[in-house]
Every structure is written in structure tokens, then in C-alpha cells.
Amino acid sequence: MGQPRFVACGRLTRVRAFTRRDVDRWLAWPRHPDRLYSSYDPTPMDGSLRDAWYDDLVHRQAQLPFAIEDLGRQLIGRMFLRHVRRREGSSVLGMDLDPRFIGQGYGTDALEAFLGYYFGPARFRKMYLSVGAYNVRARRSYERCGFQHVRTHWQDLKCEAHVLDDPRYADLRHLFRIGPRGLETLMQDMVASVR
């Protein structure tokens, strides 16, 4: 097997295409210790379901998935470009990290490097994303990478934390509500444009 082709390299990370083999590596990540982030936990899957999940992601959904590795070649994160509109030069970013690597600068490093590729050789002009208003660390990272707030909206949230009752979430409680289908959280929509 040859060396991977990295599309972006940062100080701490390298970004390359996400492969079927990476599905297995992603599924080995531990659960988030703070159950507010349980929706980011990998979904347990057997081998054939893993194949189908990857095939659906890449072919039916037409997402462009990327793997984030640390300098030791460990898979520490994933980025996905959804709703890719080549004619408009835009897409919507989805991103998650192995919880063992959160809060250490890896996500910001990977995204800064990736934006150089995205707005450079990949020739996109805008990148959109939505982030939970409660996820202060992620919001600050996106702001450092040049994203600007454009609007807010409420969105369903499936998580194992009891945010409306647990005193640990008292300072964040105003960012959640019960909607028609259950728990909702306030989301911040952001955009970055070619520099």
C-alpha cells in the first residue's frame, strides 16, 4: 500500500481522503465522556453495515469525506463536505474529533490547513457550517479560522445528557428547549469566504 496523498498539512495534523478502512478506525474511538456530545459517538456497526454506510455516504449522499491524522498517522478526526455545489463554489462542513484530542488545537490546526486547500486548489468560494451554540470550544475554533456568524436556528438534538435537569448544564440551559419532536438546541450558522 502506498503513502496517502495529503490535501493539507498543518503543524499538528494532516488531512487526506477518508477511506473505507477509516470507518473501522473511526469506530474504535471511545465515547465522549460528557454525554452532551454523545451524538458524536460512533454508531456501532458490523462489517457489512460498515461497507454499506461508507458506500451510502460517498455515492448516494455524494459527500466528500476527509480524514484528519496526527503526525503519528493516527486517525483523530473527520471532515465531511455536504451539499457540494460546484457551480456556486460552496459546501457545508461537518467535522468531529476523537474525544481524546479535543481541546488541544488539533481541530483548529486541521481546519486552517484544510481551508488553504479548499479555497486554493479545490477552488471553492464559500464554506458553510452549523454549530451548537453550547459548543463554545468549536465556535471559537471556527471563529479563529475566519468563520462569521450569519444566523441562528433551532434543531433537534439527540444526546444522552439531561441538559434541562442536570445542574452541570445550568449555564447552558437557555440554549435548549423542548420542541415538537423532543429536545432542540440553538444552532449558529456560520460562513467562511475565499480570502
N, C-alpha and C positions, 0 to 999 in steps of 0.2 A: 504494500500500500504506500503511495507517495505522500509527500508532505501536503497539508491542506493549503489552499490559496486564501490568504487573509485579505479581506477587503479593507480592513482598517486596523491600525496598531496604535495603542496608547502607551502610556507609561507603565500601566499595571495589567493591561488587557490586550487581547487580540480578538477580532471579530471575523467570522467566516460563515459560509453557508451552513445551515442546520441540516443534518442528515438523519436518515432512519436510525442509524446507530446512536445518535444523540438522544433519541427518545428513551432508550434504555438507560443512558447516563442521567438524564433528567429525572426519571422515575426513581432513581436511587437517592435523590435529595431527601433530607429529613423534613418533617413537618415544621411549620413555623411555631415557635414557642408561644407567641402572642396569637391567640385564636382569632383576633380581629382580622388577621391576614390569612386565615385558613382557606379562603377561596384561591389562594396562590399555591396551595399544596398540590403536588402531582396527583392525578387521578389514577388509582390502581388499575392496571390493565395486564392481560396475559399477552403472549407473543402475537397471536393472530389479530387481536384487537389493537395492539401497538402498530402493526402494519397498516391496518385499516385507518387508524387515527392519523398517521402520517400521510397516507395517500389522500385522505379527505382534506387535510389541511393544505396540501400543496396543489392538488388537482381540482377538487370541487370548489373549495373556498378560494383558490388562487392566491393564497397568502405567500409572501416571501419571507421565510423564516431564516434567522441568523443565530449562530451560537456565539456566546461570549466565553472565552477561555482566559484563565490567568496565565502568567508566563510559564507555569509548570505544565501547561496543556490540560488542566482540569476544567471541565465544563462548569462554569459558575453562574451563567445567566443565559437568557434567551431574549431575542427581539423578534417581533413579527411586524411586517408591513401588511396591513389590511386595506381593503378598499383602494387598491392601487389604481390611480387614474393617470396613465402616462401622458395623455393629451394635455391634461391640466398640470401635470408635473407634481402631483400630490399623492399622499397616502396617509394612513392613520397608524401610529405606532402603538404597539403593545410591548411591554417589557416586564420581565421578572427576574429575580436573582435567587440563587440558593441562599436560604436564610443565614447560613454561616458566614456569608460575605457581605451582608448588608451593613451599612454604616461605616464602611472602610474606604470609600472613594472609588470602588470598582465600577459601580453603575455610572457615575458621572464620567469617569475616565473612558469607559466603553462608548457611552453616548456621544461625548465630544469627538472621539476619533471617528465614530460611525457617521456623524453629521458631515465631516470632511469628505467622506466617500459619497454620501447621499446627495449633497449639494454640488459635489465635484464630478467625478467620473460617472456616477449614476444619473446625473443631470435632472434631479428633481428640483422644484422651486419652493414647495411648502410641505411641512410635516405637521400633522395634527395629532393630538392625543387628548385623552380624558383621564384625570387622576382623582382619586378620592380626596376630598378636602381634608379628611382626617389624616391622610398620609403626608404629614409635614415634611419628612425626610425626602420623599420622592419629589414633592412640589419644589423644594429648594434646589434639588439637583437639576430639575428641568429648567428652573429659572437661571441657574448658573450656566446652563448650556444654551441660553438665549431664547427660551420659550416665553411667550407673553400670554397673559390671561385674556380670553375673549368673551366667555360667558360661563354660566353655571347651569346645571340641570340636576334633577333628582333621578336616581337609578336604583333598581333592585339590587340588593346585596345579600348574598348567601355567605354567612360566616357562622362560626361556632361560638363566638363571643356574645355574651348577653349585654350588649352595649347600653341598652336602656335601663338596666337594673344594676349592673355591676359598678360599684363605686370607683373602680380603677379607671372607668371611662367617663366620669362625671364632667371633666373639662371638655370632652368631645361630644357630649350628648346632643348638643344643639345641631350637630351635623348629621343627625339620623332622625328618621321618623317612621311611623307605620303607614304604609300605603295600601292600595287595594290588594296587592299580592304579597304583602308582608313587609319586612324591613327594607327601607330605602336609605341611601346615603347621598349627600350633596356631592356632586362631581364638579370639577373645574375643567373646562375645555381650554386647551392651550394650543398655540401655533408658533412654529419657527419658520422663518423665511430665509431664502438664499441670502447670504451676506454680501 
